[in-house]
Amino acid sequence: MEIIGSDKLNKLGSYAFAEVDKLVANLKIEGITPIDFGVGDPTSPTPEFIRNAVKEAVDIHANTGYPSYIGQIEYRQEIVNWMKKRFGIDLNPNTEICSTLGSKETVFNFPQAFINTDDIVILPNPGYPPMKNGAIFASGIPYFVSLKEEDGFLLNYNKIPNDIAEKAKIVWINYPNSPTGTIADLEYYQGLISWAEKYNIIIASDEGCYIDIYFDKKPHSILEITKKGIITFYSLSKRNNMTGYRVGWVAGDERIIEKLKKLKTNIDSGTPNFIQAGAIKALQDESHAEKMRKEYKEKRDIMIDAFKQTGMPECKSEATFYLWLKAPNSMNGVEFAKELLSKELAIVVTPGAWISDVDENNFNPGENYVRFALVPSLPEVKTAAEKIKNFYSKK
Ligand SMILES: Cc1ncc(COP(=O)(O)O)c(C=O)c1O
């Protein structure tokens, strides 16, 4: 019997980190442990008070049963309280919120509720891969809008041709942006909303993954302007160091949420109740998020200072824990990433081209960039910065 993957499965890119994994493995054979800025998975533990809340809730929910598909009302109500406190938005916990298993699965599955064959899904490029792959699995056609420095890394909807916009059903945006660290202001959101309304395009705003990891300005939610035609995706993975818990939510236009709920009841069976109990506690506390923000800021400032001192291209990051750095000395991103993996430096980063696509103008906006995820410990970040300063000041 031959085992043949589907055409859609075959369209998925191969694992982008395989080549770096090989170089890392070689360094390890030589007894060198690299400092890993590659994958955006925080290395610090989930705060103790959250873990304790989950432990207690395991006993409270001894008779588990399937959890609610949309989340317990206590969890949804806590989300409503948090959104009100954070953005001043009023939301109905029954109609305008739905719990999710973190953002990834919902981002991937979402287009299936709205896309018919060959409908266009507009995507930021570079972008979070499930946005593109979810569009493909929904039989849609991805249309990439490259995020360029000249546009402040904002998705420039004005550059999207009319005929594309007319066939588009969804536009994905992601601010605070991974990997560029850009924040969108309300003026940008207002412009995007007017544009999307004109073409009847749903705005899917993956804004909640890094919304609380910011440095100077507090990021807004697009929902502060309107809920009409908009769905936002939120996750506790990064805000609360809860990547392993798989918990988040969506909020926005009740007509969109209703259709997503219908889809989700056919896909998953809800976030476990004891995880929701941990999520409630996580949302009630701001101090741990504040502490985390300070730590990321310190790491960001140390790295940006090292880049400045060695004459690297300017690198700004207003939010998230990513630094999107243009490769120096006429190297492309892959060459720079390989140089950083040399024995003297032993620093792992992600080449930009691996997390971005070639757009319709045959341009890959990540080609000359690398992404640093500020997830190593503070002492490791300090060591990496010193190594960069020593290595590149000699060049
Ligand atoms: C831009 C963006 N959105 C969403 C997610 C999903 O996170 P999770 O599925 O852990 O909630 C990630 C994770 O890295 C991300 O970078």
The ligand as an SDF file (V2000), in Angstrom:
LIG
                    3D

 16 16  0  0  0  0  0  0  0  0999 V2000
    1.8410   36.0250   15.8880 C   0  0  0  0  0  0  0  0  0  0  0  0
    1.4230   34.8600   16.6910 C   0  0  0  0  0  0  0  0  0  0  0  0
    0.1150   34.6000   16.8060 N   0  0  0  0  0  0  0  0  0  0  0  0
   -0.3310   33.5420   17.4880 C   0  0  0  0  0  0  0  0  0  0  0  0
    0.5560   32.6900   18.1140 C   0  0  0  0  0  0  0  0  0  0  0  0
   -0.0560   31.4870   18.7960 C   0  0  0  0  0  0  0  0  0  0  0  0
    0.2460   31.2450   20.0680 O   0  0  0  0  0  0  0  0  0  0  0  0
   -0.5610   30.1560   20.8760 P   0  0  0  0  0  0  0  0  0  0  0  0
   -1.0860   29.1340   19.9360 O   0  0  0  0  0  0  0  0  0  0  0  0
    0.4570   29.5750   21.7890 O   0  0  0  0  0  0  0  0  0  0  0  0
   -1.6570   30.8630   21.5510 O   0  0  0  0  0  0  0  0  0  0  0  0
    1.9210   32.9010   18.0340 C   0  0  0  0  0  0  0  0  0  0  0  0
    2.8760   32.0040   18.6620 C   0  0  0  0  0  0  0  0  0  0  0  0
    4.0550   32.0380   18.5290 O   0  0  0  0  0  0  0  0  0  0  0  0
    2.3590   34.0230   17.3100 C   0  0  0  0  0  0  0  0  0  0  0  0
    3.6670   34.3090   17.2000 O   0  0  0  0  0  0  0  0  0  0  0  0
  1  2  1  0
  2  3  1  0
  2 15  2  0
  3  4  2  0
  4  5  1  0
  5  6  1  0
  5 12  2  0
  6  7  1  0
  7  8  1  0
  8  9  2  0
  8 10  1  0
  8 11  1  0
 12 13  1  0
 12 15  1  0
 13 14  2  0
 15 16  1  0
M  END
$$$$
